[in-house]
Amino acid sequence: MKISVITVVYNSVDTIGDALRSVSEQSYGNIEHIVIDGGSTDGTVKIIDAFSDSLAHVVSESDEGIYDAMNKGICLASGDVIGFLNSDDVFAHNDVIQKIASLHEQVSLDAVYANLIYLDNLSDTQIKRYWRSRDYRDGLCFKGWMPAHPTLYLKRRIFDEVGGFKTELGNQADLEFCARVFELLKISSSYCPEIWVHMRTGGASQSSIKSMIKSNWNSYLALRGLGLRRDPITFFAMKFGMKLPQFFARK
């Protein structure tokens, strides 16, 4: 089973090396690593070039943001299973992809996912936020839930069926995408209660209050189009309630 890992990056000279090394050191032998760079100017491309022997595809050109870059990676991917490891992230250990492949091979699943933790620096021992996923049940995405997206590995056919991310939704594009695959397509999935990814705080998901309000409202409208039947105040309250425990939960 070929696993495609897509890394999206733009001007991340301080962190991209850790992400690329994290993939190259995985114990699993059949990984297709794709790097989509947004035309970095800070030395990122030079670091990517140093890992060229372990990379299947490298694209370096301007794009319309992180989800546009992810869509480019999906189009290039030829793996049976596709997932993402962004430039601020690393795998929690060297057997994560082996675990993902084993889960997909053991049973007929469309998706597997797990937990992740946020750290200020990879050397920190203090967890800033613990994104603990859970087993999916009907309607969860319409409450603002989604699995820890950087740990989500889907069969290629799912992307073929539902398409990629809607770039106009900004940092809420992953929630809308998860609603499409979990709520509408009713995929089969398995939650693995382990930490698969370490994420640095302060990444691309951090934005201004104005842009957060706009993207959250757009996500609400998008979910309404998919079948959400709650008023916006109730939806945002439930969405906030889903996320709040992440700042207090610890392994």
N, C-alpha and C positions, 0 to 999 in steps of 0.2 A: 504494500500500500504506500503510495507516494503522498507525503504531507507537504502542502505548499504553505510556507510562512511568508507573509507580506509585511515588510517594514517600510513605513512611510516616514519621511524625514525632511526637515527644512531647517538649515542653519543650526544644527545640533552638534557642533564640533566637540563639545565637552561630554556628550553622552552616547553618541552613535557607536563608538568603538565598543562600549560595554554591551550594547544590544547585539551587534554583529557577532561578537565573541560568544555571547550567550547561545546563539543559534549554532555556531560552528562547533561548539563543544558538546552539543547534544549527543547522546549515545546512539540514538536511532540513526540508521544508515541511509534512509531514502527520503531526504528532505530537499525540497526545491525552495531555495531562499530567493525571494524577489525584493529588490530595493527600489522604491519610487522616491526620488529626490525632487523637490520643488524648485531646483535651480539654485542651490545653496552657494553662498559667496564667502563663507567664513572658514573654509578649510575642511568642511564635511566631506566633500567629494574626494579629497586626497585620502582621507581615512577609509572611505568606501573602497577606493582603488586598492588599498593594502589588503583587503579581504576578497579580492576578485576571484581567487581560486575556489572559494566556497560559495560563490553567488551564481545563481542560474541566470538571472536577468537584472540589469541595472538600467533605470531610466532617470535621466536628469534633465528636467525641463520645467518651465513654469506651469502652474496648475491653478485651479480655482479653490484650493483649500484641501484639508486633510481627507475629506470624504470623496472628493474628485480623484485624489491620488489613490485612495483605496480602491475605487472603481477601476482605475487603470491597472492596478495589481491583479484584481479579480480577472480581468480580461486576459492577462498574460499567464495566469496560473493554469497548470495542466495536472495538478495533483488530484487524487481521489477525495481528499479532505483539504479544506482551506481555513486558515486562521490568520491572525495578525499579531505582530509584536512591534510596537512602535518604538521610536528612537529613544524615549526616556525610560523604557521598560527592560527588564531582563527576566528570564525564566528563573523560578525559585531553585531549581536544581537541574542536573544534566540528564535526567530521565523523564522529563515532562512529556516530550514528544513520543517517547516510547510508551508512556502511559496512555496518551491520546490514541495512538495507533492500536494498542491492545484493546481498549474499550470499544473502538469502532469495529475491530475484527471479531470480538467475542460474541457480540449480538448485533442484530440489524438495527442500527441507529442512524438517525439523520444528524444528530448533534450531541456533543459532549461539552461540559463546561465545569468550572470549579471556582475557587476563591482567589482573591488577590489582596495584597496589602500595600498601603501607601507609606513611603518613607521619605524623609527629607533628603537623605543620602543613602546609598546602598550599604554603607558601612554602619549605619545607625542600627541600634537594637530597639529603639522605641518606635512602636507602630503609631502612625498618625491617624490612620483610618483603616478599617478592616472590612472589605467588601465581601461579605459572606453570602453566597448564592443560596439557592434552595431548589427543591424539586418543583418543577412547573405544574401548575394546575390552571384550568380554564379561567380566563379573565384576569390573570395577574398583570399582564402588560397594560390592560386598561385601567389598572390602579397605579401605573407609573413604574412597575417592576420590570427589570430585565436582568438576565444573568450578567455576571462580571464580564463585560464584552471582550476584553483582551484575553480571556480564557476560553472563548467560544470557538469551537472548531466544527464546521459544518461540512457535510458532503457536498461535493461540487454541484451535483444535480439540483440542490436547493437554490443556489445562486442562478443556475440556468432557468429555474422555474419562476422565481420571484424578482429577478434582477438585482441591481446593486443598491447603493445608498442614495437617498434623495438629498442632493447637495444643498438645496435651498433651505433645508431645515437646520443648518448649522450644527451645533454640538448636540442637537436632539435627534440627529439622523439615525443614530444607532437604536434609540428607543422605537422609532417608527419602523425600522427594519425588523427588529425583534417582534414587534406586534404583527407584522405581515407573516413572518414564518411560524411563530408560535400560535397566534390567535386565528389566523385565516387558513394557513396551510396545515395546521395541526401536526407539526412534525413530531417524530419520536425523539426523545432526548434522555440523557442520563446526567445527573449531577454527581460529581465526584467531590466529597467533602475534604479536599486538600487544597493547599496554597500552590498555585501554579505560576503566578507572576508577581514580581516586585515592581511597583510603579513609583517613580519619583513624584513628589508633589509639585504643583506649579506648572503642569504641562499645558498642552493645547486646550484642554477642557476649561481652564480658568479664563474668565472673560469679564467684561464690565457688567454692571447690574442692568444697564439698558439692553445690552445684547442678550443677556440671560433671559430677561422678560420677553423680548421679542422671539427668541428661539423656543422658549417654553410655550408661548401662545401659539406659534406655528405648529409645534408638535401636538398641541391639543386639537387644533383644527384638522391636522392630518389623521389623528386617531379617531376623530369624529367621522371622518370619511371611511375609516376601516370598520366602524361599528361601535365606537364608544358612545354610551348613552348617559353620561353624567354631565352635570353642569360644571363649568370651569372651576369654581371655588372648591367644590367637593373633590374634583380630580387633583388639583394642585395640593390640597391638604393631604390626600392619600399618597401622592407622589412624594411629598416631603416626609410623611410618616414612614414610607418605605426606606428612605435614605438615612434618616436620622440615626437609627441604631448602629450604622457603620462607624460612627465617630466614637462609640462607646464599647463596641464589641471587641473582645480580645480572644486569641486562641488559648 
